[in-house]
């Protein structure tokens, strides 16, 4: 038994190392005909910014996110699993649970080092806050 749609958020320090560990676990729990979605949250734009500066920032953020997510999507493809890449603007704490719900993902896999909150079952503060709002199972990878 596995999950049809698994979401792997990619953000924070040591993004690639953590994302790769989360992906390996996602590959273990996704159904063979399932999908892994990769989600990257970029910082919200300041309210006071010129249109030109905003365009450059969006382009830069999108390129950086695509560089981050593409190797993960290729790894999923090599494993025979369909994948999708998503880039949203805003806080991971609110956007991960909302995105998982709106796009009907069945589980979320997050990697954490748990250094910020050692007494919370090795969940870092971001992971613990995301967990509060999720309506689907969360697999925490240490």
PEJO-V708872 format. One record per backbone hydrogen bond with DSSP energy under -1.0 kcal/mol. NH is the residue of the N-H (numbers start at 0). CO is the residue of the C=O. E is the energy in kcal/mol with one decimal. If there is no record, write none. Layout:
BEGIN
nh->NH co->CO e->E
nh->NH co->CO e->E
END
This chain:
BEGIN
nh->2 co->28 e->-3.1
nh->5 co->34 e->-2.5
nh->6 co->106 e->-2.8
nh->7 co->36 e->-3.4
nh->9 co->38 e->-3.5
nh->17 co->13 e->-2.5
nh->18 co->14 e->-3.0
nh->19 co->15 e->-2.5
nh->20 co->16 e->-1.7
nh->21 co->17 e->-2.6
nh->22 co->18 e->-2.8
nh->23 co->19 e->-2.0
nh->24 co->20 e->-1.5
nh->25 co->21 e->-2.5
nh->26 co->22 e->-2.8
nh->28 co->24 e->-1.1
nh->29 co->25 e->-1.8
nh->30 co->2 e->-2.8
nh->33 co->30 e->-2.5
nh->34 co->3 e->-2.6
nh->35 co->81 e->-2.3
nh->36 co->5 e->-3.0
nh->37 co->83 e->-3.1
nh->38 co->7 e->-1.7
nh->39 co->85 e->-2.4
nh->41 co->87 e->-3.0
nh->53 co->49 e->-2.6
nh->54 co->50 e->-2.5
nh->55 co->51 e->-2.2
nh->56 co->52 e->-2.3
nh->57 co->53 e->-2.8
nh->58 co->54 e->-2.3
nh->59 co->55 e->-2.5
nh->60 co->56 e->-3.1
nh->61 co->57 e->-2.6
nh->62 co->58 e->-2.4
nh->63 co->59 e->-2.4
nh->64 co->60 e->-2.5
nh->65 co->61 e->-2.7
nh->66 co->62 e->-2.4
nh->67 co->63 e->-1.7
nh->68 co->64 e->-2.6
nh->69 co->65 e->-2.6
nh->72 co->68 e->-2.4
nh->73 co->69 e->-2.4
nh->74 co->70 e->-1.9
nh->75 co->71 e->-2.2
nh->76 co->72 e->-2.3
nh->77 co->73 e->-2.5
nh->78 co->74 e->-1.3
nh->79 co->76 e->-1.8
nh->80 co->75 e->-2.7
nh->81 co->33 e->-1.1
nh->83 co->35 e->-1.7
nh->85 co->37 e->-2.6
nh->87 co->39 e->-2.2
nh->89 co->41 e->-3.2
nh->94 co->90 e->-2.7
nh->95 co->91 e->-2.2
nh->97 co->93 e->-1.5
nh->98 co->94 e->-2.9
nh->99 co->95 e->-2.6
nh->100 co->96 e->-2.0
nh->101 co->97 e->-3.0
nh->102 co->98 e->-2.6
nh->103 co->100 e->-1.0
nh->104 co->99 e->-2.6
nh->105 co->4 e->-2.7
nh->106 co->4 e->-1.0
nh->107 co->136 e->-2.3
nh->108 co->6 e->-2.7
nh->109 co->138 e->-2.4
nh->111 co->140 e->-2.8
nh->119 co->116 e->-2.0
nh->122 co->119 e->-2.0
nh->127 co->123 e->-2.6
nh->128 co->124 e->-2.1
nh->129 co->125 e->-2.6
nh->130 co->126 e->-2.6
nh->131 co->127 e->-1.3
nh->132 co->129 e->-1.4
nh->133 co->129 e->-1.1
nh->138 co->107 e->-3.0
nh->140 co->109 e->-3.2
END
